[in-house]
Amino acid sequence: MNGQMWIDGVFMGEMFLLRYGKSIGDRAYCWDEVTKQISVFAQRAQRGDSGLYLHGYFESGHGGNAPSWADPNTGLSREVWSEGLGWYALVVVEALADLPKDHPRRAEVEDIFRRLAAGLKRTQDAKSGRWFQVVDKGDRPDNWTDNSGSAMFTYAIAKGIELGLLDKNEYAPVVKNGYRGITENAKINDRGLLDIYSACDGVGVQSNYDRYINFKKSVNAKEAVAGFLWATALVEKPQLEQLQKK
C-alpha cells in the first residue's frame, strides 16, 4: 500500500516500537519514530479543527495507485471511524506514558492527545455513553454505537487522567459513562462466558458513510474484545487494589 497511511496502522507499527524500545533497547530511535508517525498522521488527517481524525490518507509520488476511498484533491478518506480512532487514541496515550518529559516532540503529542480527548468528550452519546461507528455523525438515525472504539476511548481518557494529562473533574464523567456503555453491550452467554456485542471485525478504509454503517457486525470481534479488556483492566484497577489491601 505505497503512499497510504491508515489510522489503525499507526497503532500497529508504533505500539510495536514502543514495546521494542522497552524490551530490546534503542529507545531513543523508537521514541523519535513513534512521535514522528503520530505527528505526521495528525497533520495530514485531522477533520477540520475537531481533534478527530479520518481513517486514511493517500499521498501520491510513492509508487502506489490512488485507492478508491481517497479524495482526488486531498487524498483523505471521508469518515472518522470509531475503532480506528480508538487505536490511535491508545497509541498516543501509551506513547505519552513512556515518553521522557524533555523529548522534543512531547508537547506536540500532548496537544494532539488533549485535542482528541476534547473531541471525544463532545461526540460521546449522552444516552448510551458510547461513541458512534462514524464518530462525528451521531445525529444520523442509521448510525449506531460501536463497542470497540468506545472501549478504547474509555481506556485512553482514563489513562490520560491517570497520567495527569486531563482534568479529572472534567473527564471522569466521560470515563464513567463510557464504561457503563461498553459493559451494557457485554452479556453472559449460556456457557457462562462473556460475549461482546455491537462491533465489527476487519474493517478496512471504506469509501463512504454507508459502507461503515452497513458493515457486518460480529459477536466477539477480536478488536472489541481487546478494547474491552484494556478498558476493564484500567477502570477497575482501583477496585482490585482495594481488594488486595484486605
C-alpha positions as CSV (number, residue, x, y, z in Angstrom):
1,M,0.0,0.0,0.0
2,N,2.6,2.6,-1.1
3,G,1.7,6.1,-0.2
4,Q,-1.1,5.2,2.2
5,M,-1.4,5.8,6.0
6,W,-4.2,4.2,7.9
7,I,-5.1,5.3,11.4
8,D,-5.1,1.8,12.8
9,G,-1.8,1.2,11.1
10,V,-0.3,3.9,13.2
11,F,-1.2,1.8,16.3
12,M,0.2,-1.4,14.8
13,G,3.5,0.0,13.9
14,E,4.2,2.4,16.7
15,M,2.9,0.3,19.6
16,F,5.4,-2.4,18.4
17,L,8.2,0.2,18.5
18,L,7.2,1.4,22.0
19,R,7.4,-2.2,23.3
20,Y,10.5,-2.9,21.3
21,G,12.3,0.1,22.8
22,K,11.4,-1.1,26.3
23,S,12.4,-4.8,25.9
24,I,15.2,-4.7,23.3
25,G,16.7,-1.3,23.6
26,D,17.3,1.7,21.2
27,R,14.7,3.7,23.0
28,A,15.8,7.0,21.5
29,Y,15.2,5.9,18.0
30,C,11.8,4.3,18.9
31,W,10.6,7.4,20.7
32,D,11.6,9.6,17.7
33,E,9.9,7.4,15.2
34,V,6.7,6.9,17.2
35,T,6.3,10.6,17.8
36,K,7.1,11.3,14.1
37,Q,4.4,8.9,12.8
38,I,1.8,10.2,15.3
39,S,2.5,13.8,14.3
40,V,2.6,13.2,10.6
41,F,-0.8,11.5,10.7
42,A,-2.2,14.2,12.9
43,Q,-1.0,16.9,10.4
44,R,-2.5,15.1,7.4
45,A,-5.7,13.6,8.6
46,Q,-7.5,15.8,11.1
47,R,-11.1,16.5,10.5
48,G,-11.1,20.3,10.5
49,D,-10.3,21.6,14.0
50,S,-12.3,18.9,15.7
51,G,-9.4,17.0,17.2
52,L,-10.7,13.9,15.4
53,Y,-9.0,12.0,12.6
54,L,-10.1,10.4,9.4
55,H,-9.4,6.7,8.7
56,G,-6.9,7.1,5.9
57,Y,-4.6,9.3,3.9
58,F,-3.1,8.8,0.5
59,E,-0.1,10.7,-0.8
60,S,1.0,10.3,-4.4
61,G,4.6,10.0,-5.5
62,H,5.4,6.8,-3.6
63,G,4.7,4.3,-6.4
64,G,1.2,3.4,-5.3
65,N,-2.1,3.9,-7.1
66,A,-4.7,6.1,-5.6
67,P,-7.3,3.9,-3.7
68,S,-11.0,4.3,-4.4
69,W,-11.6,5.9,-0.9
70,A,-9.1,8.7,-1.4
71,D,-10.4,12.2,-2.3
72,P,-8.7,13.1,-5.6
73,N,-7.8,16.5,-4.3
74,T,-6.8,15.9,-0.7
75,G,-6.0,12.2,-0.6
76,L,-8.1,11.9,2.5
77,S,-10.8,9.3,3.2
78,R,-14.2,10.5,4.0
79,E,-15.1,9.4,7.6
80,V,-14.0,9.3,11.2
81,W,-14.2,5.6,12.0
82,S,-14.7,4.8,15.7
83,E,-12.4,1.7,16.1
84,G,-9.5,3.2,14.1
85,L,-9.6,6.4,16.0
86,G,-9.6,4.2,19.2
87,W,-6.4,2.5,18.2
88,Y,-4.9,5.9,17.5
89,A,-6.0,7.2,20.9
90,L,-4.4,4.2,22.5
91,V,-1.0,4.6,20.9
92,V,-0.9,8.3,21.6
93,V,-1.6,7.9,25.3
94,E,0.7,4.9,25.6
95,A,3.5,6.9,23.9
96,L,2.9,9.7,26.5
97,A,3.1,7.2,29.3
98,D,6.6,6.2,28.1
99,L,8.0,9.4,26.5
100,P,10.6,11.4,28.5
101,K,9.4,14.8,29.7
102,D,12.2,16.5,27.8
103,H,11.6,14.8,24.4
104,P,11.4,17.5,21.7
105,R,8.1,16.3,20.4
106,R,6.4,15.6,23.8
107,A,4.5,18.9,23.9
108,E,3.2,18.3,20.3
109,V,2.0,14.8,21.2
110,E,0.3,16.1,24.4
111,D,-1.5,18.7,22.4
112,I,-2.7,16.0,19.9
113,F,-4.0,13.9,22.8
114,R,-5.8,16.8,24.6
115,R,-7.5,18.0,21.4
116,L,-8.5,14.4,20.7
117,A,-9.9,13.9,24.2
118,A,-11.9,17.2,23.9
119,G,-13.3,16.0,20.5
120,L,-14.3,12.7,22.1
121,K,-16.0,14.4,25.0
122,R,-18.0,16.5,22.5
123,T,-19.1,13.4,20.5
124,Q,-19.9,10.9,23.2
125,D,-23.5,9.8,23.1
126,A,-25.2,11.2,26.2
127,K,-27.8,8.4,26.3
128,S,-25.6,5.3,25.9
129,G,-22.2,6.6,27.0
130,R,-20.7,5.1,23.9
131,W,-19.4,6.6,20.6
132,F,-20.9,6.1,17.2
133,Q,-19.4,4.0,14.4
134,V,-18.9,7.2,12.4
135,V,-17.9,9.3,15.4
136,D,-18.9,12.8,14.4
137,K,-22.3,11.9,12.7
138,G,-24.2,10.7,15.7
139,D,-27.2,12.8,14.6
140,R,-27.9,10.4,11.8
141,P,-30.7,7.9,12.6
142,D,-28.9,4.9,10.9
143,N,-25.6,5.5,12.8
144,W,-25.0,3.1,15.7
145,T,-22.8,3.0,18.8
146,D,-19.6,0.8,18.4
147,N,-18.4,-1.0,21.4
148,S,-14.9,-1.5,20.1
149,G,-13.9,2.2,19.6
150,S,-15.9,3.1,22.7
151,A,-13.8,0.8,24.9
152,M,-10.6,2.2,23.5
153,F,-11.7,5.8,24.1
154,T,-12.7,4.9,27.6
155,Y,-9.3,3.5,28.3
156,A,-7.4,6.4,26.6
157,I,-9.3,9.0,28.6
158,A,-8.9,7.1,31.9
159,K,-5.2,6.7,31.2
160,G,-5.0,10.5,30.4
161,I,-6.4,11.2,33.8
162,E,-4.1,8.8,35.5
163,L,-1.1,10.4,33.8
164,G,-2.2,13.9,34.8
165,L,-2.8,14.9,31.2
166,L,-6.5,15.5,31.6
167,D,-8.5,17.2,34.3
168,K,-10.2,14.6,36.4
169,N,-13.3,16.7,37.3
170,E,-13.9,17.3,33.6
171,Y,-13.2,13.8,32.2
172,A,-14.0,11.3,35.0
173,P,-17.7,11.5,34.0
174,V,-16.7,10.7,30.4
175,V,-14.9,7.6,31.6
176,K,-17.8,6.6,33.9
177,N,-20.4,6.9,31.2
178,G,-18.2,5.2,28.6
179,Y,-17.6,2.2,30.9
180,R,-21.3,2.0,31.7
181,G,-21.9,2.0,27.9
182,I,-19.5,-0.8,27.0
183,T,-20.4,-3.1,29.9
184,E,-24.1,-2.8,28.8
185,N,-23.0,-4.3,25.5
186,A,-21.3,-7.2,27.3
187,K,-23.6,-10.2,28.1
188,I,-23.1,-13.5,29.8
189,N,-23.9,-16.3,27.4
190,D,-25.5,-19.7,28.2
191,R,-22.0,-21.2,28.8
192,G,-21.2,-18.6,31.5
193,L,-18.8,-16.7,29.3
194,L,-18.8,-13.1,28.3
195,D,-19.9,-12.0,24.8
196,I,-19.1,-8.5,23.4
197,Y,-21.7,-7.1,21.0
198,S,-22.1,-4.2,18.7
199,A,-18.7,-4.1,16.9
200,C,-17.2,-5.2,13.5
201,D,-14.2,-7.4,12.6
202,G,-11.7,-6.4,10.0
203,V,-12.9,-3.1,8.7
204,G,-10.6,-1.6,6.1
205,V,-10.9,2.0,4.8
206,Q,-14.4,2.4,3.4
207,S,-15.3,4.7,0.6
208,N,-18.3,6.3,2.2
209,Y,-20.5,6.6,5.3
210,D,-23.0,3.9,4.2
211,R,-20.3,1.3,4.0
212,Y,-19.2,1.9,7.6
213,I,-22.7,1.9,8.9
214,N,-23.7,-1.3,7.0
215,F,-20.5,-3.3,7.6
216,K,-21.4,-6.6,9.2
217,K,-21.4,-6.7,13.0
218,S,-19.8,-9.6,14.8
219,V,-20.2,-11.0,18.3
220,N,-16.8,-11.1,20.0
221,A,-15.0,-9.2,17.2
222,K,-11.3,-9.6,18.2
223,E,-10.8,-5.8,18.3
224,A,-13.8,-5.3,20.5
225,V,-12.7,-8.0,23.0
226,A,-9.2,-6.4,23.1
227,G,-10.5,-2.9,23.7
228,F,-12.9,-4.2,26.4
229,L,-10.0,-5.9,28.2
230,W,-7.9,-2.7,28.0
231,A,-10.7,-0.6,29.4
232,T,-11.7,-3.0,32.1
233,A,-8.2,-3.6,33.4
234,L,-7.7,0.2,33.9
235,V,-11.1,1.3,35.1
236,E,-11.5,-1.5,37.6
237,K,-7.9,-1.2,38.8
238,P,-8.8,0.8,42.0
239,Q,-11.3,-1.9,43.0
240,L,-8.7,-4.5,42.5
241,E,-6.2,-2.6,44.6
242,Q,-8.7,-2.2,47.4
243,L,-9.3,-6.0,47.4
244,Q,-5.6,-6.7,47.5
245,K,-5.3,-4.5,50.6
246,K,-7.9,-6.5,52.5
